[in-house]
């Protein structure tokens, strides 16, 4: 299945400080949910959406991300002809199916800056963004595939949202807008990590986006926002004010694997669902 969206950007340069000391030498995107690293789940989701170009924004100490999506001849020679050889079938299929490009983000200046760093890889075309530490599970149709179908219809930037409890809304970018059909909103306001009691809704943006290429022009001129960082929410609000941005309340289950409780919950869920027995 070919897609109107040909490339998916993976911002993966962050330090993953909530998982120290494990992430002192291992990228958080390589943390395994059972026996598969988080970023591989994200790549699987992109491939299922018909996307073949995987553009990964890395940083210092992230060489294992590149190594994971490459052949390991010594390992494969050692296990050739054994039952363990089957354990590499999925990653071999990914390597054969997808094309990987990498660029390094030299400074951590926020998600908006990470996405702007990926401009050289993406080029002048619409693209998807996956934050690997948001693990999304839907056995029928992945979240990104749902969003690609919407992009074919509306041809504008789309963010994935879900309802979150009031006491957690301050951790997220939050949208407000008019519902135009079931689970789809036209965004008219967007706030990054609102102060308690000030959020415009309980609809929080999670780590799935489809962005039109004019977002790069906005990001290049974007002033630092919340936390002194270049915020993608600020750029998307400008897009919404001058054109159209949609928010999609996706079908599926999302785990916040950037937090220890979410990571453990995802591990238990995936083990019971896909590996147990």
C-alpha positions in Angstrom: 0.0 0.0 0.0 1.4 3.3 -1.1 0.6 6.5 0.8 0.2 10.1 0.0 2.5 10.6 2.9 5.9 9.2 1.9 8.1 10.1 4.9 7.9 9.8 8.7 10.0 11.9 11.0 11.2 10.5 14.3 12.5 13.1 16.8 14.9 10.9 18.8 17.6 13.2 20.2 16.3 13.7 23.7 18.1 12.5 26.8 15.4 10.4 28.4 16.2 11.6 31.8 13.2 10.0 33.5 14.9 6.6 32.8 18.3 7.4 34.2 20.6 5.6 34.8 19.5 3.2 32.0 19.4 6.1 29.4 22.9 7.3 30.3 24.3 5.0 27.5 21.1 3.7 25.8 18.6 5.9 23.9 15.2 5.9 25.4 13.8 5.0 22.0 15.7 1.7 22.3 14.1 0.8 25.6 12.4 -2.6 24.8 8.7 -3.3 25.3 9.1 -7.1 25.9 11.7 -7.8 23.2 11.2 -5.0 20.7 12.5 -1.4 21.1 10.0 1.5 21.2 11.2 3.0 17.9 10.6 -0.3 16.1 6.9 -0.2 17.1 6.8 3.3 15.7 8.4 2.2 12.4 6.0 -0.7 12.1 3.1 1.7 12.5 4.5 4.0 9.8 5.0 1.0 7.4 1.5 -0.1 8.1 0.3 3.4 7.0 2.1 2.9 3.6 5.1 5.1 4.5 8.6 3.9 3.5 10.9 6.8 4.2 12.0 6.9 7.9 13.8 10.1 8.8 15.4 9.9 12.3 16.7 13.0 14.1 19.4 11.7 16.5 21.8 13.2 19.0 25.0 12.3 20.8 25.2 8.7 22.0 22.4 7.5 19.7 24.5 5.2 17.4 22.4 2.2 18.4 19.4 3.6 16.6 21.3 3.4 13.4 22.8 0.0 14.2 19.3 -1.4 14.9 18.1 -0.7 11.4 21.2 -2.2 9.8 22.5 -5.7 9.2 24.5 -7.3 12.0 26.5 -9.9 10.0 28.4 -11.4 13.0 25.2 -12.0 15.0 23.4 -13.4 12.0 26.3 -15.7 11.2 26.3 -17.0 14.8 22.6 -17.8 14.9 22.2 -19.0 11.3 20.3 -22.3 11.1 19.2 -22.2 14.7 15.7 -21.5 16.1 16.8 -18.0 17.1 17.1 -17.0 13.5 13.3 -16.6 13.4 13.6 -13.8 16.0 15.2 -11.5 13.4 12.5 -12.0 10.7 10.5 -8.9 11.6 13.5 -6.5 11.8 14.9 -8.0 8.5 11.6 -7.2 6.8 11.7 -3.6 8.1 15.3 -3.2 6.8 14.2 -4.6 3.4 11.0 -2.5 3.2 11.9 0.9 4.6 14.6 3.5 3.7 16.3 5.1 6.7 18.0 8.5 6.8 19.5 10.2 9.8 20.5 13.7 10.9 21.9 14.9 14.2 20.3 17.6 16.3 23.2 19.5 17.9 21.2 21.3 20.6 18.0 20.3 22.5 15.7 23.3 21.8 12.3 21.6 21.9 10.1 19.5 19.7 9.6 22.3 17.2 13.4 22.6 16.7 13.8 18.8 16.4 11.2 18.8 13.6 12.9 21.8 11.9 16.2 19.9 12.1 14.5 17.2 10.0 13.7 19.5 7.2 16.8 18.4 5.3 15.5 14.8 5.3 11.9 15.5 4.7 12.1 18.2 1.9 9.1 20.1 0.5 6.3 17.6 1.1 3.8 16.6 3.7 5.1 14.2 6.3 4.2 12.3 9.4 5.8 12.7 12.9 6.0 9.9 15.4 7.2 10.3 19.0 8.4 6.8 19.8 7.7 7.0 23.5 4.0 7.4 22.8 3.2 3.7 22.0 -0.1 3.4 20.2 -1.8 0.0 19.8 -4.7 -0.7 17.5 -4.9 -4.2 16.1 -7.3 -3.2 13.2 -5.7 0.0 11.9 -2.8 1.9 13.3 -3.2 5.5 14.4 -0.9 6.8 11.7 -2.9 4.9 9.0 -6.1 6.5 10.4 -4.5 9.9 10.1 -3.2 9.3 6.6 -6.7 8.5 5.4 -7.9 11.8 6.9 -5.1 13.6 5.2 -6.2 12.3 1.8 -9.5 13.9 2.4 -8.6 17.2 4.0 -5.0 18.0 2.9 -4.0 19.9 6.0 -2.0 19.4 9.2 -3.5 16.9 11.6 -2.7 16.2 15.3 -3.8 13.2 17.3 -5.5 13.9 20.5 -7.0 12.0 23.4 -9.0 13.0 26.5 -6.8 13.1 29.6 -7.7 13.7 33.3 -7.8 17.3 34.5 -4.9 16.7 37.0 -2.6 15.6 34.1 -3.6 18.1 31.4 -0.8 20.5 32.3 1.7 18.0 31.0 0.5 18.3 27.4 -0.2 20.6 24.5 -4.0 21.1 24.5 -6.4 22.0 21.7 -9.8 23.7 21.5 -12.0 23.7 18.5 -15.2 23.0 16.8 -16.2 19.4 16.2 -16.8 19.0 12.5 -17.7 15.3 12.6 -17.3 12.4 15.1 -13.9 12.5 16.7 -12.6 15.3 14.4 -12.2 18.9 15.4 -11.1 22.1 13.5 -8.6 23.7 15.8 -9.0 27.3 16.8 -6.8 27.4 19.9 -3.8 25.4 21.1 -1.8 25.9 24.3 1.4 24.2 25.4 1.3 22.8 29.0 -1.4 25.2 30.4 -1.3 26.2 34.0 -3.7 24.1 36.2 -7.3 25.3 35.7 -6.6 27.2 32.5 -6.7 24.5 29.8 -9.2 25.2 27.0 -10.3 21.5 26.9 -9.3 18.1 28.1 -8.1 17.1 24.6 -4.3 16.6 24.8 -2.0 16.2 21.8 -0.1 13.0 21.7 2.9 12.0 19.6 1.3 11.5 16.2 1.2 14.3 13.7 0.8 14.9 9.9 2.3 18.2 8.9 2.3 20.2 5.7 5.7 21.6 4.6 4.8 25.2 5.3 5.3 24.4 9.0 9.1 24.7 8.3 8.7 28.4 7.3 6.8 29.0 10.5 9.3 27.2 12.7 12.3 29.0 11.2 10.8 32.3 12.4 9.3 30.9 15.6 10.2 32.6 18.9 10.9 30.4 21.9 7.8 29.6 23.9 7.1 27.6 27.0 10.3 26.6 28.8 12.4 28.7 26.4 11.9 26.0 23.7 10.7 26.1 20.1 7.2 24.6 20.5 5.5 22.8 17.7 2.2 23.8 19.3 2.9 27.5 18.8 3.7 26.9 15.1 0.6 24.8 14.6 -1.5 27.5 16.2 -0.2 29.9 13.5 -1.1 27.4 10.9 -4.6 27.1 12.3 -5.1 30.8 12.4 -4.0 31.3 8.8 -5.5 28.1 7.3 -6.6 24.8 8.9 -5.3 22.4 11.4 -7.4 19.4 12.4 -7.4 17.4 15.7 -8.3 13.7 15.5 -9.5 11.7 18.5 -7.9 8.5 17.3 -9.1 4.9 17.7 -6.8 2.7 19.8 -4.9 2.7 23.0 -1.9 4.9 23.8 0.8 4.3 26.5 3.0 7.1 27.8 6.3 5.1 27.7 8.2 8.3 28.5 7.2 7.7 32.1 8.1 4.6 34.2 4.4 3.7 35.1 3.4 4.0 31.4 6.3 1.9 30.3 5.5 -0.8 32.8 1.8 -0.7 31.8 2.8 -1.0 28.1 5.1 -3.9 28.8 2.5 -5.9 30.7 -0.2 -5.1 28.1 2.0 -6.2 25.1 3.2 -9.3 26.9 -0.3 -10.4 27.7 -1.6 -9.4 24.2 1.1 -10.6 21.9 3.6 -12.8 23.6 2.0 -14.8 26.5 1.4 -18.4 25.7 
